Structure formats: structure tokens, C-alpha cells
Amino acid sequence: MQLLKIDCLGRELRLEGSMAGWQALYWDNQLVSQHDAKADPSTSAVHCFQLTAGERVLNCELTLELVWQPFSLGYSLLVNDGESEELIGQGQLGEKDIETQVIEHRPKRPNKLSLLGLGSLALKLFKSAKVLKVLFAAGSLAAYTWLFSIQFAIALILCLVFHEYGHIRAMKRFGLKTKGIYLIPFVGGLALSDDRINTRWQDVYISIMGPFFGLLLSCACLVVYWLTDIELFAGLAAFNALLNLFNLLPVLPLDGGHILKSIAFSVNSVIGLVCCVLGAVAGVVLSYYFNLTLLGFLLAIGSLEIVFEWRGRHVSDLLPLDRYGQLVSALWYFGTVGSLCAVIWVLAQGDNQALALPMKILGS
């Protein structure tokens, strides 16, 4: 991941590294120093390299003090021209600096034509075509009207938009550019961003805010149902609660799977892989037992995400959660799950058919 980006003699000096101890230092995208990964990486590191400025050859030294959990990076840059030594850069960085930095994309080699490349191109076209938003929204409205009624379909879409709006608000909380919300018939919604996240905490926060907004809406619908005794609001409360609970299953690519992945991979890459695989196995069991066609479809996508996460574990661009972040993420997750279960339990005490509606959608 990108750890540092500072000015050095009018050009950009960029440091990339991993928790395994690997570090690479670039000056104007030219590799000038590199440290290999170690079994027991030290918190201190020194990069010695030479730069050419006109006819002068400068001896440079970048000294680092790096702690991963909680993240802290202290640096100082010395330049020696043979006659004198000058300190041209010094500072201290924390997790907030990593969250707000602009990532320098590594140059990529052109790949041969492949199905994965075609899929990536199709996804880019999908994200850039604004007309698809309208088409998918209309398709969702028609699909849910066919399953239920026009009134419930409209209310259902509003609930989906509210859930995705939670993701959008979380993205904007970190200053990420957003492309908006896409509604997909029989699947739900998708909130997209133009920017990449920099930390595991951003992944957790963005992932959980959708279900958290869904929980708030379920509680609001439940209160309206108690006040008016209109079963439509009971159905909406149940739909929000059960669908957001479904979304919090620890299975990739669901929101719960992203939360589990961020916490587990922050502890250890092996623990992360084991947890994600166990989540996928649990998803297979749930999909078979409850006949959840949607979950079975998503498991195939999640399996690819597990593979990509494992392959990139040594060069991850995401700053891991510290122990405090792991605890807060777990408590927030279980608190949201427990609250959603409480809403479902309250509705199950009545004689309405509210819980049959979301189960019909999940099995369709």
C-alpha cells in the first residue's frame, strides 16, 4: 500500500510497503530503493539512494519509524551534495492521513484479451451508462409489482434506495466521489464510487452503514404500524429487517462478508482466508436449507473475491484495523444484527403475514 508521498527536489518521492516488511521507494515513478519482506520486520528502516540533479549527484537518506497497529509513520529525508547535508523533509503520519491520501496507481502491463478483461470492460460500461439507472429502476418496479402490488413495489424500492443511500453517505464521509445508486431487479441495489478506499476501517464503515440505515427505517415503519395498524408498514418493517439481516450474513460479497473480511484479514491473512471460506460454507448450507436462490448466486461472486483477496494479501493497498478498530467493528456488527433480530421477533408475535413477503423475495 502507499505509505508516503512527499516532494523531493521538485519531483514526487513515493513509498509503498506491506506489513511483511517489503518496501519500495520511487522517485518520479523510478525505483530507487527496495527492502525485501522479512519473517520479523523491524519498525525502523533506512533507504539510502542517489539522485541526479543537473550535473550534481546527491546522496539521499530516508529514515523511517513505522508502526502498523495503531498506524504511525515518522520520517526524515536528508540530502548530501558532498559539501553539506540538508534536512528537506520531516513529519509524522497517522491513520487519518492514509484515509485521505490520493493513491498513485501502479503502471499496468497490457494484458491479453480474456473473459476477465471483457467482464471488467462490461462493468465499466455498466457504471458509466446513466441510462441504465432508469432502466433498472423501471425493471425493479415492474418485477416487484408483478410479485406483489404497485403500492408495495414503490415502498420497497424506496427502502432499497434508503439502504444504498446509507452506503453513499458513508462514502462521502471519507470524501470519496460517488456514481450513484443502481437498482437491480430481484437482487436489490448497488452503490458505486469512482474512488478507491485506503483502509479496512473505511470498508467496514461503508459496508455497515447500509444495513444500519435499513435498521433505522425498519424501526420507523414499525412505529408507524403501531400507530396506524396498516399492515403495509409491518411488511416494510419486516422486509427491511430480514433483507438487511440477510445482507449482514458473513458471506462475500454481502456487506457482512466485507466486515468479516476486513476484521479477519487485519488480524492475519491466514485467519482472514479461513474465516471467509467458513462464511462461504455457511452460505452454501443456508442457501440449500432455506432454498435462497439469491444467496446461491452471490456465493459464486464471493468465491472469486476470496481468491483475489488471498492472492493480493502481501501487497494489499488497505491499512489494516488496529485492535481497537477490530473491537468497535465487531460490536457495531453484532449490535446491528441483534437489533434487526429484535424487530423481526416483535413482528413475529403478531398475526400478520409480514415475514412471508421478504422470504418470498429471497427465494425468487
Sine and cosine of phi, psi and omega as CSV:
sin_phi,cos_phi,sin_psi,cos_psi,sin_omega,cos_omega
0.00,0.00,0.34,-0.94,0.01,-1.00
-0.98,0.21,0.85,-0.52,-0.04,-1.00
-0.98,-0.22,-0.54,0.84,-0.14,-0.99
-0.46,-0.89,0.63,-0.78,0.09,-1.00
-0.56,-0.83,0.94,-0.35,-0.05,-1.00
-0.71,-0.70,0.23,-0.97,0.05,-1.00
-1.00,0.08,0.70,-0.72,0.03,-1.00
-0.64,-0.77,0.96,-0.28,0.01,-1.00
0.85,0.53,0.64,0.77,0.06,-1.00
0.99,0.12,0.04,1.00,0.03,-1.00
-0.78,-0.62,0.23,-0.97,-0.09,-1.00
-1.00,0.09,0.77,-0.64,0.12,-0.99
-0.94,-0.33,0.88,-0.48,-0.12,-0.99
-0.83,-0.56,0.73,-0.68,0.01,-1.00
-0.92,-0.40,0.78,-0.63,0.11,-0.99
-0.87,-0.49,0.49,-0.87,-0.04,-1.00
-0.26,-0.97,0.12,-0.99,0.02,-1.00
-0.68,-0.73,0.24,-0.97,-0.02,-1.00
-0.91,0.41,-0.34,0.94,0.00,-1.00
-0.97,0.26,-0.07,1.00,0.03,-1.00
0.98,-0.22,-0.14,0.99,0.04,-1.00
-0.93,0.36,0.71,-0.70,0.05,-1.00
-0.62,-0.78,0.62,-0.79,0.05,-1.00
-0.70,-0.71,0.74,-0.67,-0.05,-1.00
-0.92,-0.40,0.81,-0.59,-0.03,-1.00
-0.89,-0.46,0.68,-0.74,0.13,-0.99
-0.88,-0.48,0.93,-0.36,-0.06,-1.00
0.83,0.56,0.72,0.70,0.01,-1.00
0.91,0.42,0.25,0.97,0.08,-1.00
-0.95,-0.31,0.81,-0.58,-0.01,-1.00
-0.92,0.39,0.85,-0.53,-0.02,-1.00
-0.90,-0.44,-0.31,0.95,0.02,-1.00
-0.34,-0.94,0.54,-0.84,-0.01,-1.00
-0.50,-0.86,0.64,-0.77,0.11,-0.99
-0.89,-0.46,0.71,-0.70,0.00,-1.00
-0.99,0.17,0.30,-0.95,0.06,-1.00
-0.92,0.40,0.49,-0.87,-0.02,-1.00
-0.75,-0.66,0.42,-0.91,0.04,-1.00
-0.91,0.41,-0.58,0.82,0.01,-1.00
-0.73,-0.68,0.98,0.18,-0.09,-1.00
-0.91,0.42,0.61,-0.79,0.02,-1.00
-1.00,0.06,0.37,-0.93,0.05,-1.00
-0.98,0.19,-0.28,0.96,-0.01,-1.00
-0.97,-0.26,0.60,-0.80,0.04,-1.00
-0.47,-0.88,0.54,-0.84,0.03,-1.00
-0.75,-0.66,0.80,-0.60,0.07,-1.00
-0.95,-0.32,0.89,-0.45,0.07,-1.00
-0.95,-0.30,0.78,-0.62,-0.06,-1.00
-0.42,-0.91,0.26,-0.97,0.00,-1.00
-0.90,-0.43,0.62,-0.78,0.06,-1.00
-0.80,-0.60,0.49,-0.87,0.02,-1.00
-0.95,-0.33,0.86,-0.52,0.05,-1.00
-0.85,-0.52,0.99,-0.15,-0.10,-1.00
0.94,0.35,-0.85,-0.53,0.04,-1.00
-0.99,-0.12,-0.04,1.00,-0.04,-1.00
-1.00,-0.01,0.59,-0.80,0.12,-0.99
-0.94,-0.34,0.87,-0.49,-0.09,-1.00
-0.96,-0.29,0.72,-0.69,0.10,-1.00
-1.00,-0.06,0.86,-0.52,-0.09,-1.00
-0.89,-0.45,0.47,-0.88,0.01,-1.00
-0.61,-0.79,0.88,-0.47,0.04,-1.00
-0.95,-0.30,0.91,-0.42,-0.01,-1.00
-0.98,-0.22,0.74,-0.67,-0.08,-1.00
-0.82,-0.57,0.58,-0.82,0.20,-0.98
-0.81,-0.59,0.97,-0.25,-0.16,-0.99
-0.88,-0.48,0.83,-0.55,0.11,-0.99
-0.85,-0.53,0.78,-0.62,-0.10,-1.00
-0.99,0.10,-0.63,0.78,-0.07,-1.00
-0.72,-0.69,0.93,-0.37,-0.18,0.98
-0.94,0.35,0.51,-0.86,-0.15,-0.99
-0.92,0.40,0.75,-0.67,0.06,-1.00
-0.44,-0.90,0.76,-0.65,0.00,-1.00
-0.74,-0.67,0.91,-0.42,0.13,-0.99
-0.96,-0.28,0.65,-0.76,-0.06,-1.00
-0.60,-0.80,0.44,-0.90,0.15,-0.99
-0.54,-0.84,0.67,-0.74,-0.07,-1.00
-0.86,-0.50,0.88,-0.47,0.02,-1.00
-0.94,-0.33,0.64,-0.76,0.04,-1.00
-0.82,-0.58,0.78,-0.63,-0.01,-1.00
-0.86,-0.51,0.87,-0.49,-0.01,-1.00
-0.99,-0.13,0.21,0.98,-0.01,-1.00
0.99,-0.11,-0.34,0.94,0.00,-1.00
-0.92,-0.40,-0.59,0.81,-0.02,-1.00
-0.53,-0.85,0.32,-0.95,0.01,-1.00
-0.90,-0.44,0.72,-0.70,-0.08,-1.00
-0.75,-0.66,0.71,-0.70,0.10,-1.00
-1.00,0.06,0.94,-0.34,-0.08,-1.00
-0.96,-0.28,-0.07,1.00,0.01,-1.00
-0.32,-0.95,0.70,-0.71,0.02,-1.00
-0.36,-0.93,0.59,-0.81,0.02,-1.00
0.04,-1.00,0.00,-1.00,0.00,-1.00
-0.70,-0.72,0.75,-0.66,-0.01,-1.00
-0.88,-0.47,0.53,-0.85,0.06,-1.00
-0.80,-0.60,-0.14,-0.99,-0.06,-1.00
-0.89,0.46,-0.59,0.81,0.00,-1.00
-0.88,0.48,-0.59,0.81,0.03,-1.00
-0.92,0.39,-0.60,0.80,0.03,-1.00
-0.93,0.37,-0.63,0.78,-0.01,-1.00
-0.88,0.48,-0.62,0.79,-0.14,-0.99
-0.99,-0.11,-0.06,1.00,-0.05,-1.00
-0.96,0.27,0.41,-0.91,0.07,-1.00
-1.00,-0.09,0.85,-0.52,-0.07,-1.00
-0.97,0.25,0.73,-0.69,0.11,-0.99
-1.00,0.05,0.91,-0.41,-0.04,-1.00
-0.95,0.30,0.73,-0.69,0.04,-1.00
-0.93,0.36,0.62,-0.78,0.07,-1.00
-0.90,0.44,0.71,-0.70,-0.05,-1.00
-0.95,-0.32,0.60,-0.80,0.08,-1.00
-0.98,0.21,0.59,-0.81,0.01,-1.00
-0.90,0.43,0.77,-0.64,0.00,-1.00
-1.00,-0.08,0.42,-0.91,0.09,-1.00
-0.95,0.32,0.36,-0.93,-0.01,-1.00
-0.87,0.49,0.77,-0.64,0.00,-1.00
-0.55,-0.84,0.22,-0.98,0.04,-1.00
-0.90,0.44,-0.59,0.80,0.04,-1.00
-0.90,0.43,-0.65,0.76,0.03,-1.00
-0.91,0.41,-0.65,0.76,0.04,-1.00
-0.90,0.43,-0.62,0.78,0.04,-1.00
-0.90,0.44,-0.65,0.76,0.03,-1.00
-0.90,0.44,-0.66,0.75,0.03,-1.00
-0.89,0.45,-0.67,0.74,0.01,-1.00
-0.89,0.45,-0.63,0.78,0.02,-1.00
-0.91,0.42,-0.64,0.77,0.03,-1.00
-0.90,0.44,-0.67,0.74,0.04,-1.00
-0.90,0.43,-0.62,0.79,0.01,-1.00
-0.88,0.47,-0.69,0.72,-0.05,-1.00
-0.96,0.30,-0.49,0.87,-0.10,-1.00
-1.00,0.04,-0.29,0.96,-0.06,-1.00
-1.00,0.05,0.98,-0.20,-0.06,-1.00
-0.93,0.37,-0.45,0.89,-0.03,-1.00
-0.89,0.45,-0.42,0.91,0.01,-1.00
-0.92,0.40,-0.47,0.88,0.05,-1.00
-0.85,0.53,-0.74,0.68,-0.02,-1.00
-0.92,0.40,-0.68,0.73,-0.03,-1.00
-0.90,0.44,-0.70,0.71,0.00,-1.00
-0.93,0.36,-0.60,0.80,0.04,-1.00
-0.90,0.44,-0.68,0.73,0.03,-1.00
-0.91,0.42,-0.64,0.76,0.03,-1.00
-0.90,0.44,-0.64,0.77,0.03,-1.00
-0.91,0.42,-0.68,0.73,0.02,-1.00
-0.88,0.48,-0.70,0.72,0.00,-1.00
-0.91,0.42,-0.65,0.76,-0.04,-1.00
-0.91,0.42,-0.72,0.69,-0.04,-1.00
-0.97,0.26,-0.46,0.89,0.11,-0.99
-0.92,0.40,-0.65,0.76,0.02,-1.00
-0.91,0.42,-0.61,0.79,0.00,-1.00
-0.96,0.27,-0.64,0.77,-0.14,-0.99
-0.81,-0.58,-0.98,-0.20,0.02,-1.00
-0.51,-0.86,0.28,-0.96,-0.02,-1.00
-0.90,0.45,-0.59,0.80,-0.01,-1.00
-0.91,0.42,-0.73,0.68,-0.02,-1.00
-0.93,0.36,-0.57,0.82,0.01,-1.00
-0.88,0.47,-0.69,0.72,0.01,-1.00
-0.90,0.44,-0.72,0.69,0.00,-1.00
-0.89,0.45,-0.62,0.78,0.00,-1.00
-0.89,0.45,-0.69,0.72,0.01,-1.00
-0.90,0.43,-0.62,0.78,0.06,-1.00
-0.88,0.47,-0.61,0.79,0.04,-1.00
-0.91,0.41,-0.67,0.75,0.03,-1.00
-0.89,0.45,-0.67,0.74,0.01,-1.00
-0.90,0.44,-0.63,0.78,0.00,-1.00
-0.90,0.44,-0.65,0.76,0.06,-1.00
-0.87,0.49,-0.76,0.65,-0.03,-1.00
-0.93,0.38,-0.48,0.87,0.05,-1.00
-0.90,0.44,-0.53,0.85,0.09,-1.00
-0.87,0.49,-0.66,0.75,0.07,-1.00
-0.90,0.43,-0.67,0.74,-0.02,-1.00
-0.88,0.47,-0.70,0.71,0.01,-1.00
-0.89,0.46,-0.61,0.79,0.01,-1.00
-0.92,0.39,-0.65,0.76,0.04,-1.00
-0.88,0.47,-0.71,0.71,0.00,-1.00
-0.92,0.38,-0.45,0.89,0.07,-1.00
-0.86,0.51,-0.52,0.85,0.02,-1.00
-0.98,-0.18,0.16,0.99,0.05,-1.00
0.97,0.22,0.34,0.94,0.00,-1.00
-0.99,0.11,0.63,-0.77,0.08,-1.00
-0.97,0.23,0.68,-0.74,-0.05,-1.00
-0.91,-0.42,0.50,-0.87,0.04,-1.00
-0.98,-0.21,-0.09,1.00,0.06,-1.00
0.95,-0.32,-0.24,-0.97,-0.12,-0.99
-0.90,-0.43,0.72,-0.70,0.08,-1.00
-0.90,-0.44,0.76,-0.65,0.08,-1.00
-0.99,-0.14,0.76,-0.65,-0.05,-1.00
-0.88,-0.48,0.86,-0.51,-0.05,-1.00
-0.82,0.57,0.71,-0.70,0.05,-1.00
0.92,0.40,-0.02,1.00,-0.01,-1.00
-0.92,-0.39,-0.69,0.72,-0.02,-1.00
0.72,-0.70,-0.80,-0.60,-0.03,-1.00
-0.65,-0.76,0.15,-0.99,-0.03,-1.00
-0.54,-0.84,0.82,-0.58,0.07,-1.00
-0.97,-0.23,0.80,-0.59,-0.11,-0.99
-0.89,-0.45,0.52,-0.85,0.02,-1.00
-0.81,-0.59,0.50,-0.86,0.08,-1.00
-0.99,0.16,-0.43,0.90,-0.11,-0.99
-0.98,-0.19,0.33,-0.94,0.06,-1.00
-0.99,-0.14,0.54,-0.84,0.06,-1.00
-0.98,0.17,0.36,-0.93,-0.06,-1.00
-0.92,-0.40,-0.30,0.95,-0.08,-1.00
-0.71,-0.71,0.37,-0.93,0.08,-1.00
-0.91,0.40,-0.52,0.85,0.02,-1.00
-0.90,0.44,-0.63,0.77,0.05,-1.00
-0.88,0.48,-0.64,0.77,0.02,-1.00
-0.89,0.46,-0.70,0.72,0.02,-1.00
-0.90,0.44,-0.75,0.66,-0.07,-1.00
-0.88,0.47,-0.72,0.69,0.00,-1.00
-0.91,0.40,-0.64,0.76,-0.04,-1.00
-0.92,0.40,-0.66,0.75,-0.12,-0.99
-0.99,0.12,-0.33,0.94,-0.06,-1.00
-0.93,0.36,-0.47,0.88,0.08,-1.00
-0.89,0.46,-0.84,0.54,0.06,-1.00
-0.87,0.49,-0.53,0.85,0.01,-1.00
-0.92,0.40,-0.66,0.75,0.09,-1.00
-0.90,0.43,-0.61,0.80,0.06,-1.00
-0.89,0.46,-0.62,0.79,0.05,-1.00
-0.89,0.45,-0.70,0.72,0.02,-1.00
-0.87,0.49,-0.66,0.75,-0.01,-1.00
-0.93,0.36,-0.61,0.79,0.05,-1.00
-0.88,0.48,-0.69,0.73,0.02,-1.00
-0.89,0.45,-0.64,0.77,0.02,-1.00
-0.90,0.43,-0.70,0.72,0.02,-1.00
-0.90,0.43,-0.60,0.80,0.02,-1.00
-0.90,0.44,-0.67,0.75,0.03,-1.00
-0.90,0.44,-0.69,0.72,0.02,-1.00
-0.89,0.46,-0.62,0.78,0.04,-1.00
-0.89,0.46,-0.67,0.74,0.03,-1.00
-0.90,0.44,-0.56,0.83,-0.04,-1.00
-0.98,0.18,-0.54,0.84,-0.13,-0.99
-0.94,-0.35,-0.36,0.93,-0.06,-1.00
0.89,0.46,0.44,0.90,0.06,-1.00
-1.00,0.01,0.87,-0.49,-0.13,-0.99
-0.92,0.39,-0.35,0.94,0.04,-1.00
-0.84,0.55,-0.66,0.75,-0.02,-1.00
-0.95,0.31,-0.51,0.86,0.10,-1.00
-0.91,0.41,-0.65,0.76,0.04,-1.00
-0.90,0.44,-0.65,0.76,0.02,-1.00
-0.92,0.39,-0.66,0.76,0.04,-1.00
-0.88,0.47,-0.68,0.74,0.01,-1.00
-0.92,0.38,-0.65,0.76,0.00,-1.00
-0.88,0.47,-0.75,0.66,0.00,-1.00
-0.86,0.51,-0.71,0.70,-0.06,-1.00
-0.91,0.42,-0.76,0.65,-0.08,-1.00
-0.95,0.32,-0.65,0.76,0.00,-1.00
-0.93,0.36,-0.61,0.79,0.06,-1.00
-0.96,0.30,-0.52,0.85,0.11,-0.99
-0.91,0.41,-0.66,0.75,0.10,-1.00
-0.86,0.51,-0.66,0.75,-0.01,-1.00
-0.92,0.39,-0.38,0.93,0.00,-1.00
-1.00,-0.05,0.09,1.00,0.12,-0.99
-0.86,0.52,0.65,-0.76,-0.04,-1.00
-0.97,0.26,0.84,0.55,-0.06,-1.00
-0.76,-0.64,0.81,-0.59,0.09,-1.00
-0.96,0.28,0.62,-0.79,0.15,0.99
-0.99,-0.13,0.40,0.91,0.03,-1.00
-0.93,0.38,0.28,-0.96,-0.01,-1.00
-0.85,0.52,-0.65,0.76,0.03,-1.00
-0.89,0.46,-0.57,0.82,0.05,-1.00
-0.91,0.41,-0.61,0.79,0.04,-1.00
-0.92,0.38,-0.60,0.80,0.03,-1.00
-0.91,0.40,-0.73,0.69,0.04,-1.00
-0.86,0.50,-0.70,0.71,-0.03,-1.00
-0.88,0.47,-0.70,0.71,-0.04,-1.00
-0.91,0.42,-0.66,0.75,0.01,-1.00
-0.93,0.36,-0.75,0.67,-0.11,-0.99
-0.93,0.37,-0.69,0.72,0.00,-1.00
-0.95,0.32,-0.34,0.94,0.09,-1.00
-0.96,0.30,-0.47,0.88,0.05,-1.00
-0.97,0.23,-0.79,0.61,-0.07,-1.00
-0.18,-0.98,0.60,-0.80,-0.04,-1.00
-0.91,0.41,-0.56,0.83,0.03,-1.00
-0.93,0.37,-0.70,0.71,0.05,-1.00
-0.88,0.48,-0.64,0.77,0.03,-1.00
-0.87,0.50,-0.72,0.69,0.01,-1.00
-0.89,0.45,-0.71,0.70,-0.02,-1.00
-0.87,0.49,-0.71,0.71,-0.01,-1.00
-0.89,0.45,-0.68,0.74,-0.01,-1.00
-0.92,0.40,-0.64,0.77,0.02,-1.00
-0.92,0.39,-0.68,0.73,0.05,-1.00
-0.88,0.47,-0.62,0.79,0.07,-1.00
-0.89,0.46,-0.64,0.77,0.03,-1.00
-0.91,0.41,-0.65,0.76,0.04,-1.00
-0.90,0.44,-0.69,0.72,0.05,-1.00
-0.88,0.48,-0.59,0.81,0.04,-1.00
-0.90,0.43,-0.64,0.77,0.05,-1.00
-0.88,0.47,-0.69,0.72,0.01,-1.00
-0.89,0.46,-0.72,0.69,0.01,-1.00
-0.90,0.44,-0.67,0.75,-0.01,-1.00
-0.87,0.49,-0.64,0.77,-0.01,-1.00
-0.96,0.27,-0.69,0.72,-0.10,-0.99
-0.93,0.38,-0.68,0.73,-0.04,-1.00
-0.99,-0.14,0.04,1.00,-0.01,-1.00
0.83,0.55,0.75,0.66,-0.03,-1.00
-1.00,-0.05,1.00,-0.07,-0.03,-1.00
-0.87,0.49,-0.64,0.77,-0.03,-1.00
-0.87,0.49,-0.69,0.73,-0.01,-1.00
-0.90,0.43,-0.63,0.77,0.04,-1.00
-0.88,0.48,-0.61,0.79,0.03,-1.00
-0.92,0.39,-0.67,0.75,-0.04,-1.00
-0.94,0.33,-0.46,0.89,-0.01,-1.00
-0.88,0.47,-0.57,0.82,0.02,-1.00
-0.90,0.44,-0.66,0.75,0.03,-1.00
-0.92,0.38,-0.67,0.74,-0.02,-1.00
-0.90,0.44,-0.55,0.84,0.02,-1.00
-0.89,0.46,-0.64,0.76,0.05,-1.00
-0.90,0.43,-0.63,0.78,-0.01,-1.00
-0.91,0.42,-0.60,0.80,0.05,-1.00
-0.89,0.46,-0.69,0.72,0.00,-1.00
-0.88,0.47,-0.72,0.69,-0.02,-1.00
-0.90,0.43,-0.64,0.77,0.00,-1.00
-0.90,0.43,-0.66,0.75,-0.01,-1.00
-0.93,0.37,-0.67,0.75,-0.02,-1.00
-0.91,0.43,-0.53,0.85,-0.04,-1.00
-0.98,-0.18,0.31,0.95,-0.10,-0.99
-0.90,0.43,-0.52,0.85,-0.06,-1.00
-1.00,0.09,-0.24,0.97,-0.01,-1.00
-0.80,-0.61,0.54,0.84,-0.04,-1.00
-0.89,0.46,0.66,-0.75,0.02,-1.00
-1.00,0.03,0.03,1.00,-0.10,-0.99
-0.96,-0.27,0.77,-0.63,0.07,-1.00
-0.94,0.33,0.81,-0.59,-0.06,-1.00
-0.94,0.33,0.32,-0.95,0.08,-1.00
-0.95,0.30,0.62,-0.78,0.16,-0.99
-0.99,0.14,0.01,-1.00,-0.07,-1.00
-0.87,0.49,-0.64,0.77,0.03,-1.00
-0.90,0.43,-0.69,0.72,0.02,-1.00
-0.90,0.45,-0.62,0.78,0.04,-1.00
-0.89,0.45,-0.67,0.74,-0.01,-1.00
-0.91,0.41,-0.73,0.69,0.00,-1.00
-0.88,0.47,-0.68,0.74,0.00,-1.00
-0.88,0.47,-0.69,0.72,-0.01,-1.00
-0.91,0.41,-0.68,0.73,0.00,-1.00
-0.91,0.42,-0.67,0.75,0.02,-1.00
-0.89,0.45,-0.67,0.75,-0.01,-1.00
-0.89,0.46,-0.80,0.60,-0.05,-1.00
-0.93,0.37,-0.52,0.85,0.07,-1.00
-0.91,0.42,-0.66,0.75,0.03,-1.00
-0.92,0.38,-0.69,0.73,0.04,-1.00
-0.87,0.49,-0.72,0.70,0.00,-1.00
-0.89,0.47,-0.63,0.78,0.01,-1.00
-0.92,0.39,-0.65,0.76,0.04,-1.00
-0.90,0.43,-0.65,0.76,0.06,-1.00
-0.89,0.46,-0.60,0.80,0.01,-1.00
-0.90,0.44,-0.66,0.75,0.04,-1.00
-0.88,0.47,-0.71,0.71,0.01,-1.00
-0.90,0.44,-0.66,0.76,0.00,-1.00
-0.89,0.46,-0.67,0.75,0.01,-1.00
-0.88,0.47,-0.70,0.71,-0.01,-1.00
-0.93,0.36,-0.50,0.87,-0.01,-1.00
-0.94,0.34,-0.29,0.96,0.00,-1.00
-0.96,0.26,-0.36,0.93,-0.03,-1.00
-1.00,0.06,-0.03,-1.00,-0.02,-1.00
-0.97,-0.26,0.26,0.97,0.02,-1.00
-0.99,0.13,0.20,-0.98,-0.03,-1.00
-0.98,-0.22,0.50,0.87,-0.12,-0.99
-0.88,0.48,-0.63,0.78,-0.10,-0.99
-0.97,0.26,-0.28,0.96,0.01,-1.00
-0.95,0.32,-0.45,0.89,-0.07,-1.00
-0.93,0.37,-0.81,0.59,-0.02,-1.00
-0.91,0.41,-0.54,0.84,0.05,-1.00
-0.91,0.43,-0.56,0.83,0.04,-1.00
-0.92,0.40,-0.62,0.79,0.02,-1.00
-0.93,0.37,-0.69,0.72,-0.03,-1.00
-0.90,0.43,-0.51,0.86,-0.02,-1.00
-1.00,0.01,-0.11,0.99,-0.08,-1.00
-0.99,0.16,0.00,0.00,0.00,0.00
